[in-house]
Amino acid sequence: MGDSQAAKLFEESLETSGIKLQGEMVKYCRDQSLRLHPVQEKLIEVTEKHPRNIMLSSTDQAQFISNMVKAMGAKKAIDIGVYTGFSTLTVALALPDDGKIIACDINDDYVSIGKPFWKEAGVEHKIDLRLAPATEALHCVS
């Protein structure tokens, strides 16, 4: 994703949350806060071309989730509604090497878009994908 595209996404996400920033302030906030992995950027590019791309998490949401996972020292996580796997990838990157995320979705068509990116990022081993309604997929989780 190019800098201008990332800046536009960041500015739009701030505007939808009621925060109005422009120009240099947006650039400063983005440059100081967003730390996307190159594979995340690739997955964003692919997902943005999908007709249902509205389901893609924003980059600032992804950064917040990543920061929370790291700050809590989480080793386990659950992602319900994987779509193309951007949020799953985000959490998997933030988890320690022995961490696990259970990713639940009912549509393998969308999830299959993200699977190669999980592998490319080296986090495939952390992801337990369950293709079933979450109520079924999480029935045996303790």
N, C-alpha and C positions, 0 to 999 in steps of 0.2 A: 504494500500500500504506500503510495506516495505521501510526502509530508503534507501537501495541501489537502489530500483526501482525509488523512488522519485528523488534521486540524478541523476540517469541516464536520466530521463525525463527532469529535470532541465538543465542538461548539454547539452542535445540535443537541447532544445529550445534556449539556448544561442548560440549554434553553428549555428543554422539556421538563427539567427539574425546577424551573423557575429562576435560574441564575442567568443573568445576562452579562456576558463577557465578550469583548471584541478585540480583534487585531492582536497587538503585542501581548496583551494579557492572556489571551487564549493560547498563544504560542508559548509563553512562559509557563503557564499551568501544565500544558501538555508535555513540554520538554522536561519539567521537573517531576512529573508524577507518573506518566505512563511508561511502563517498561515491558513492552511486548516482546515475546520470543519471536524470532524470525518465522517459525512454523505457525505461530498464532496469526501473524500477518498474512501468510499464505492462505490459511483457512478462511480468514475474513474475506479476502479477495474472491475466493471461490463461492463462499456463502452469499456474498452480496449479489452475485449473478443469479441466485436462485429466486424463483417467483415468490416464495414465502419468507424472504429475507428479513421481514419485520420481526421474526422470532430471534434474530441474532442479538445476543447481549452487547451492550455498548462497551467500548474499550475502557472507560472509567469504571464501569461496573466490574469488569474483569480484573482490573487492577485492585479494586477494593476487595473482591473475593480472595484474590491471591494474597494480599496483605493480611487479611483475617486468618486464612489458613496457616500462614507462617507465624503470625503473632500468637495464635492459640497453640501452636505446636501440634496441630492435628495430624493424626496418622490414618484416620478413617473419614470418609465423606460419602454422601449420597447425592446424586444428581438425578432428579426426576424430570423427564422431558428433555432429552438430549439434543434433539433436532440434528444439526450437523456436527455436534460434538465440541463446539468452541468452549463452552463453560466446563465440560469434562476435561478437555485439554488444559485449560487454565488451572483447574484444581490439581490435576495430576502433576503438572509442572511445579506447583507449590508444595506438594507433599514430599516428605523425605523418600529416599529410595525404597524403603520397606513399607511405604504407605499404600493404601488401597482406596479406590473410589468405586462404589457400586453405581453404575449408570443404567437407568431404566428408561426404556422407550417402547412404543408399540409399532414403530415404523422403521424397518430396516433400510428402506429406500433413502431416507434422510441420513440416518446414522452411518451408512456405508460411505457417504461423502467424506466424513471425518476420520474414519478408521485409518486410512493411509497416513494421515497427518499425525495421529497418535504414535504410529510406528516411527515415522520420520523424526519426531521429537524425542524418541527414546523412552516413552512413558507407557507404552502398550502393556507392559507387565503390571502396571499399577491399576489398570482398568478392568473391572469385572462387569462386562456388558450383559444386561438381562433384557431380552426382548419379550416383554409381557407387561400387562398393566402393573403399576407399582404395588397395588394391594396384593397381587400374587407374587411379584418378584421379590418383595421385601418380607414375605411371610415368615421366612426362617432366619431373618437377621437378628442377631443378639448383640 
